[in-house]
């Protein structure tokens, strides 16, 4: 089969790119291993809600519905419905049930191979997302065999876990949310805490994402970062989307009885050892939060909003000790590895990948001509992985792709 562009993946990133290519009149097809919004259907826990408010579910083209509560937070199933509706509205040419196994160069274009068929195209857009494979540390192999291990994409609800206490490793958004949910269910929980970003859910009566959007932080460009790699590795915000817009931080978890520990350092003979970094990382997170809230308050004054909003206040600093130095995992039922994700692009040409297996690119434009990627952390701007961020990225990358096509032959039909 011949087409001009193959998009691999039909989540929010792939659909946004489809809309922009249709806008330019570029023939294309989306190949999806499951169904539209597959990861939202199959890789989210039952209670999960978006971290961003409903008004931030903006995609290019047709207006996406935010329901009757623009300041609420969609559940995963609602995101699926929204993306299904968007697919129909833009008439996206999605082919489902296609597992791409290889992409290789063929003349000036590409051949995309799968057990379900073969496509030839001038360009390929990788829109498989940033959460392809859980990043599980090597020391997981030392966890006792009787202890169950899983990542957030395999977790569903507290009652689905084996009995016994739970060790959650990682205290960014996923780890903090799961630790809270497990503690509320009555489980004993130990949370291993590394670097994290603490923010209040609201500040001066407005959602923190309203402020990040208003100040322009979400539109920070990767080209303005002195250390792009570090910017892309920053942990996700320690937040939860909830109807009551509650805060979620280490203080909240301590109040629920969660035992806070430092970074997991080793597992030997079934014994997990933690370093003594907890007070330092917690203090650093408080300091970063303070600097950001200072910036927000300065913006409020500059924008003439200071007298219209609630008076500024700050969450109290979190007081923690060093935490336990070690625990015996023999008494635990489960370890949850909330340690992030890595992409898997081993089906792409080897020449397109760096030493770690990541796609070589500059803001989503691959070093190999005609190869693009969308939906990665801080791809072009800070919000690149948000539903609200894939649209602006897709707009710019589609324009680049169209200009590229104008300079080279397109496969004939």
C-alpha positions as CSV (number, residue, x, y, z in Angstrom):
1,X,0.0,0.0,0.0
2,X,1.2,3.5,-0.8
3,X,0.6,6.8,1.0
4,X,2.4,10.0,1.6
5,X,2.8,9.8,5.4
6,X,2.4,7.0,7.9
7,X,1.7,8.0,11.5
8,X,2.4,5.2,14.0
9,X,0.0,5.5,17.0
10,X,-3.5,6.9,17.3
11,X,-3.6,8.5,20.6
12,X,-3.8,12.3,21.1
13,X,-0.4,12.9,19.4
14,X,-1.2,10.8,16.3
15,X,-4.7,12.3,16.0
16,X,-3.4,15.8,16.3
17,X,-0.9,15.2,13.6
18,X,-3.6,13.6,11.4
19,X,-5.7,16.8,11.7
20,X,-2.9,19.0,10.8
21,X,-1.9,16.9,7.8
22,X,-5.5,16.9,6.6
23,X,-5.5,20.6,7.0
24,X,-2.6,20.7,4.5
25,X,-4.2,18.2,2.2
26,X,-1.5,15.6,2.8
27,X,-2.6,11.9,2.3
28,X,-1.7,9.8,5.3
29,X,-2.7,6.8,7.4
30,X,-2.5,6.1,11.2
31,X,-1.5,2.6,12.2
32,X,-2.6,1.7,15.7
33,X,-1.6,-1.6,17.5
34,X,-4.8,-1.6,19.5
35,X,-7.7,0.8,19.1
36,X,-7.9,4.6,19.2
37,X,-6.6,5.9,22.6
38,X,-5.3,2.4,23.3
39,X,-3.1,3.3,26.3
40,X,-6.0,5.3,27.9
41,X,-8.2,2.2,27.6
42,X,-5.7,-0.5,28.8
43,X,-2.9,1.1,30.8
44,X,-4.6,3.4,33.4
45,X,-5.7,2.5,36.9
46,X,-9.4,2.7,37.8
47,X,-9.4,6.0,39.7
48,X,-7.0,7.9,37.5
49,X,-7.9,11.4,36.4
50,X,-6.0,13.9,34.3
51,X,-3.6,16.2,36.1
52,X,-4.7,19.0,33.9
53,X,-8.2,20.6,34.1
54,X,-10.8,19.9,31.5
55,X,-10.3,23.3,29.8
56,X,-6.8,22.2,28.9
57,X,-8.1,19.3,26.7
58,X,-7.5,21.4,23.6
59,X,-6.6,19.7,20.3
60,X,-6.3,21.4,16.9
61,X,-9.3,21.8,14.7
62,X,-12.8,20.9,16.1
63,X,-13.4,22.1,19.6
64,X,-13.0,19.3,22.1
65,X,-15.8,19.0,24.6
66,X,-14.9,19.8,28.2
67,X,-18.3,18.9,29.6
68,X,-20.2,21.0,32.2
69,X,-17.2,21.3,34.5
70,X,-14.3,23.1,32.7
71,X,-12.3,23.1,36.0
72,X,-12.8,19.4,36.7
73,X,-10.5,16.6,35.8
74,X,-11.4,13.9,33.2
75,X,-11.3,10.2,34.1
76,X,-9.4,7.9,31.7
77,X,-12.7,6.6,30.2
78,X,-13.8,10.2,29.5
79,X,-10.5,10.8,27.7
80,X,-11.2,7.8,25.6
81,X,-14.7,9.1,24.7
82,X,-13.2,12.5,23.9
83,X,-10.5,11.1,21.6
84,X,-13.1,8.8,19.9
85,X,-15.3,11.8,19.2
86,X,-12.3,13.8,17.9
87,X,-11.3,11.0,15.6
88,X,-14.8,11.0,14.0
89,X,-14.9,14.8,13.8
90,X,-11.6,15.0,11.9
91,X,-12.3,11.8,9.9
92,X,-8.9,10.4,10.8
93,X,-7.9,7.5,8.5
94,X,-7.0,5.0,11.3
95,X,-6.2,1.4,10.7
96,X,-6.5,-0.5,14.0
97,X,-5.0,-3.8,15.1
98,X,-1.7,-3.1,13.2
99,X,1.6,-3.8,15.1
100,X,4.5,-2.1,13.3
101,X,7.5,-4.4,13.4
102,X,10.0,-2.5,11.3
103,X,10.5,0.8,9.5
104,X,13.3,0.9,6.9
105,X,14.6,3.3,4.3
106,X,13.6,2.7,0.7
107,X,15.1,5.2,-1.7
108,X,14.0,8.6,-0.6
109,X,11.2,7.2,1.5
110,X,10.3,4.5,3.9
111,X,8.7,1.0,4.1
112,X,6.6,0.3,7.2
113,X,6.2,-3.4,7.9
114,X,3.7,-5.3,10.0
115,X,2.1,-8.7,10.1
116,X,-1.1,-7.0,8.9
117,X,0.4,-5.4,5.8
118,X,3.2,-3.2,4.3
119,X,3.0,0.5,3.6
120,X,5.3,2.7,1.5
121,X,5.5,6.4,2.4
122,X,7.6,9.5,1.9
123,X,7.6,10.2,5.7
124,X,6.9,8.5,9.0
125,X,5.7,10.2,12.2
126,X,6.3,8.3,15.4
127,X,3.4,9.1,17.8
128,X,3.6,6.2,20.2
129,X,4.0,8.4,23.2
130,X,6.5,8.7,26.0
131,X,5.2,5.9,28.3
132,X,6.0,2.9,26.1
133,X,7.8,0.7,28.6
134,X,8.1,1.0,32.4
135,X,11.6,1.9,33.5
136,X,12.3,-0.8,36.1
137,X,15.7,-0.6,37.8
138,X,18.1,-3.6,37.7
139,X,17.8,-4.1,41.4
140,X,14.2,-5.3,40.9
141,X,15.7,-8.7,40.2
142,X,16.7,-9.0,43.9
143,X,13.1,-8.6,45.2
144,X,12.1,-11.9,46.9
145,X,10.1,-14.2,44.5
146,X,7.0,-14.2,46.8
147,X,6.6,-10.4,46.5
148,X,4.6,-9.3,43.5
149,X,6.0,-6.5,41.3
150,X,4.2,-4.2,39.0
151,X,4.3,-0.8,37.4
152,X,1.6,1.9,37.3
153,X,0.3,0.7,33.9
154,X,-0.4,-2.7,35.4
155,X,-2.0,-1.4,38.6
156,X,-5.8,-1.1,38.7
157,X,-7.0,-0.8,42.3
158,X,-5.9,-1.7,45.9
159,X,-8.2,-4.7,46.1
160,X,-6.5,-6.3,43.1
161,X,-3.1,-6.5,44.9
162,X,-1.9,-9.4,47.0
163,X,-2.2,-8.9,50.8
164,X,0.5,-7.3,52.9
165,X,2.2,-3.9,53.0
166,X,3.2,-2.2,49.8
167,X,6.5,-0.5,48.8
168,X,6.0,2.2,46.3
169,X,9.2,3.4,44.6
170,X,9.1,6.9,43.2
171,X,7.2,9.9,44.5
172,X,6.2,11.9,41.4
173,X,2.6,12.0,40.2
174,X,2.0,8.3,39.8
175,X,3.8,7.2,42.9
176,X,2.3,9.8,45.2
177,X,-1.2,9.1,43.8
178,X,-0.9,5.3,44.3
179,X,0.6,5.7,47.8
180,X,-2.3,7.9,48.8
181,X,-4.9,5.5,47.3
182,X,-3.4,2.5,48.9
183,X,-3.1,4.2,52.3
184,X,-6.8,5.3,52.1
185,X,-7.7,1.6,51.5
186,X,-6.1,0.7,54.7
187,X,-2.8,-0.7,53.4
188,X,0.5,-0.2,55.1
189,X,2.6,1.8,52.6
190,X,6.3,2.7,52.4
191,X,7.2,5.3,49.8
192,X,10.8,5.6,48.5
193,X,11.2,9.3,47.7
194,X,13.8,10.7,45.2
195,X,13.8,14.1,43.5
196,X,10.3,15.4,43.1
197,X,8.4,18.6,42.3
198,X,5.9,19.8,44.9
199,X,3.2,22.3,44.0
200,X,-0.2,23.3,45.5
201,X,-3.2,22.2,43.5
202,X,-4.4,25.8,43.6
203,X,-2.8,29.2,44.4
204,X,-4.7,32.3,45.2
205,X,-7.9,30.5,44.1
206,X,-6.8,29.5,40.7
207,X,-5.6,26.0,39.5
208,X,-1.8,25.8,39.4
209,X,-2.0,24.9,35.7
210,X,-4.0,28.1,35.1
211,X,-1.0,29.9,36.5
212,X,1.6,27.9,34.6
213,X,-0.4,28.7,31.4
214,X,-0.9,32.3,32.2
215,X,2.8,33.0,33.1
216,X,3.9,31.2,29.9
217,X,5.8,28.4,31.7
218,X,4.0,25.7,29.8
219,X,5.1,27.3,26.5
220,X,8.8,27.4,27.5
221,X,10.8,26.3,24.5
222,X,13.3,23.5,24.6
223,X,15.7,25.6,22.6
224,X,15.8,28.1,25.5
225,X,17.0,25.5,28.0
226,X,20.7,25.5,28.8
227,X,20.5,21.8,29.5
228,X,17.8,20.2,27.3
229,X,18.5,16.7,28.5
230,X,18.0,17.6,32.1
231,X,14.8,19.5,31.3
232,X,13.4,16.4,29.7
233,X,14.2,14.3,32.7
234,X,12.4,16.5,35.3
235,X,9.9,14.5,37.3
236,X,6.2,15.0,36.8
237,X,4.4,17.4,39.2
238,X,3.3,15.9,42.5
239,X,-0.4,16.6,41.9
240,X,-3.7,14.8,41.7
241,X,-6.8,15.7,39.7
242,X,-9.7,15.5,42.1
243,X,-13.2,17.1,42.3
244,X,-12.2,18.9,45.6
245,X,-8.9,20.1,44.0
246,X,-7.0,18.8,47.0
247,X,-3.2,19.0,47.5
248,X,-1.1,15.9,47.2
249,X,2.3,16.1,48.8
250,X,4.5,14.4,51.3
251,X,2.7,16.1,54.2
252,X,-0.6,14.7,53.0
253,X,0.9,11.2,52.7
254,X,2.5,11.4,56.2
255,X,-0.9,12.4,57.6
256,X,-2.3,9.2,56.1
257,X,0.3,7.1,57.7
258,X,2.6,6.5,54.7
259,X,6.1,5.8,55.9
260,X,8.5,8.0,53.9
261,X,12.0,6.7,53.1
262,X,14.9,8.1,51.1
263,X,15.8,6.9,47.6
264,X,16.0,3.1,47.2
265,X,19.7,2.3,47.1
266,X,19.9,-1.5,47.1
267,X,18.2,-4.8,47.7
268,X,20.3,-7.5,49.3
269,X,19.1,-10.8,50.7
270,X,15.5,-9.5,50.6
271,X,16.4,-6.4,52.5
272,X,15.8,-3.0,50.9
273,X,18.1,-0.2,51.9
274,X,17.4,3.5,51.5
275,X,19.8,6.4,51.4
276,X,19.6,9.4,53.7
277,X,18.6,11.9,51.0
278,X,15.0,12.4,52.1
279,X,15.4,15.6,54.2
280,X,17.6,17.2,51.4
281,X,15.3,16.3,48.5
282,X,12.2,17.5,50.4
283,X,13.8,20.8,51.3
284,X,14.9,21.3,47.7
285,X,11.4,20.6,46.5
286,X,10.0,23.2,48.9
287,X,12.6,25.7,47.8
288,X,11.7,25.2,44.1
289,X,8.1,25.6,44.9
290,X,8.7,28.8,46.7
291,X,10.7,30.3,43.8
292,X,7.9,29.3,41.3
293,X,5.2,30.9,43.6
294,X,7.3,34.0,43.8
295,X,7.3,34.2,40.0
296,X,3.6,33.6,39.9
297,X,2.9,36.4,42.4
298,X,5.1,38.8,40.5
299,X,3.1,38.0,37.3
300,X,-0.1,38.7,39.2
301,X,1.1,42.1,40.1
302,X,2.4,42.8,36.6
303,X,-0.9,41.7,35.0
304,X,-3.0,43.7,37.4
305,X,-4.5,40.7,39.1
306,X,-3.1,41.1,42.5
307,X,-6.2,42.9,44.1
308,X,-8.7,40.7,42.3
309,X,-7.5,37.3,43.6
310,X,-7.2,35.7,47.0
311,X,-4.3,36.9,49.1
312,X,-1.1,34.9,48.5
313,X,-0.3,32.1,50.9
314,X,2.2,29.3,50.9
315,X,2.0,25.7,52.0
316,X,4.0,25.1,55.1
317,X,7.5,23.5,54.7
318,X,7.4,19.7,55.0
319,X,9.3,18.3,58.0
320,X,10.7,14.9,57.6
321,X,13.4,12.8,59.2
322,X,15.8,10.5,57.3
323,X,13.2,7.7,57.2
324,X,13.9,4.0,57.8
325,X,17.4,2.9,56.7
326,X,16.2,-0.5,55.6
327,X,13.1,-2.8,55.5
328,X,12.7,-6.5,55.2
329,X,10.7,-7.2,52.0
330,X,9.8,-10.7,53.1
331,X,6.8,-9.2,54.9
332,X,5.6,-7.2,51.9
333,X,3.0,-8.2,49.4
334,X,3.8,-5.9,46.5
335,X,6.4,-3.5,45.1
336,X,5.1,-0.8,42.8
337,X,7.8,0.6,40.5
338,X,6.7,4.2,39.9
339,X,10.1,4.9,38.4
340,X,9.1,6.4,35.0
341,X,9.1,5.1,31.5
342,X,11.4,4.7,28.5
343,X,10.5,4.7,24.9
344,X,11.0,1.7,22.7
345,X,12.0,2.5,19.1
346,X,13.8,-0.7,18.2
347,X,11.6,-1.1,15.2
348,X,13.1,2.1,13.6
349,X,16.2,2.1,11.5
350,X,19.3,1.7,13.7
351,X,20.9,4.7,12.0
352,X,18.0,6.8,13.3
353,X,18.7,5.9,17.0
354,X,21.3,7.1,19.5
355,X,23.4,4.9,21.8
356,X,20.5,4.6,24.3
357,X,18.0,3.5,21.6
358,X,16.2,6.9,21.5
359,X,15.3,8.6,18.2
360,X,17.8,11.2,17.2
361,X,15.8,14.4,16.7
362,X,15.8,18.1,17.0
363,X,12.5,19.2,18.4
364,X,10.7,16.3,16.8
365,X,12.5,16.5,13.4
366,X,14.5,13.3,13.0
367,X,18.1,13.4,11.9
368,X,17.1,10.9,9.2
369,X,15.1,12.9,6.6
370,X,11.4,12.3,6.6
371,X,11.3,10.8,10.1
372,X,9.4,12.7,12.8
373,X,8.4,12.1,16.5
374,X,5.6,13.6,18.5
375,X,4.5,13.4,22.2
376,X,7.8,13.1,24.0
377,X,8.7,15.1,27.2
378,X,9.6,18.7,26.4
379,X,9.8,17.8,22.7
380,X,9.5,21.5,21.6
381,X,7.9,23.1,24.7
382,X,7.3,22.2,28.3
383,X,3.7,21.0,27.8
384,X,4.6,18.6,24.9
385,X,3.3,15.5,26.6
386,X,0.0,17.2,27.6
387,X,-3.1,16.8,25.5
388,X,-2.9,20.6,25.4
389,X,0.7,20.5,24.1
390,X,0.6,18.0,21.2
391,X,-1.5,20.4,19.1
392,X,1.1,23.2,18.9
393,X,3.9,20.7,18.3
394,X,1.9,18.9,15.6
395,X,1.2,22.3,13.9
396,X,4.9,23.1,13.7
397,X,6.0,19.6,12.7
398,X,3.3,19.3,10.0
399,X,4.5,22.6,8.5
400,X,8.1,21.3,8.5
401,X,6.9,18.0,6.9
402,X,4.9,19.7,4.2
403,X,8.0,21.9,3.3
404,X,10.1,18.7,3.2
405,X,7.7,17.0,0.8
406,X,7.8,20.0,-1.5
407,X,11.5,19.6,-1.9
408,X,11.6,15.8,-2.8
409,X,9.7,13.3,-4.8
410,X,6.7,11.6,-3.2
411,X,6.1,7.8,-3.8
412,X,3.7,7.3,-6.8
413,X,0.4,5.6,-6.4
